[in-house]
Amino acid sequence: FYLPYALLAIGIFAAAFALIRVLECSWIGVAIDAVRSDETVASVFGLSIGRWKIVVFMLGNAIIGSAGAVYGMMNGFVNPSGSGLAESLLMLSIAVLGGIGNLWGSVVAAIVILVIPEKLHAIQEFRLLLFSILVLGILLFRPSGLMPRPIRDFSRFVRTARADE
């Protein structure tokens, strides 16, 4: 019963991952990074802060909406109380543990976060506490996450521009 939904979820994940990687390596990703890093500097360079925030918000909601549609089809219904604090903390711990803005870090963190409760099944009721301590520890001792996002290096473009002169 779950095989078609699992395959569909893997397909949606692969498509979303590929889309985000392509956007990240394009000028759109550079603009989004500039807005995320420093809004004032991005606006000085002529970027519309509001427009880019709306683009990122809509893109994220489109991806989340497609995943939610598959979840609703699989369960047969969706209710507002279906996601609570535990699920929100789970998603936050995946983002923080993997490194904000690092796609591969998020994938590794998701695997770790989903495997830990299965291996520690005896303390299942303390899962929320475990994730809270994990998030606090990462924020205190390694704020950029376990796999921080690499800094963009545009020096190769500067060298080619100087060589052309």
Summary of the structure (lengths in Angstrom):
residues: 165
radius of gyration: 19.3
end to end distance: 63.8
largest distance: 67.3
contacts: 387
relative contact order: 0.08
helix: 79%
strand: 0%
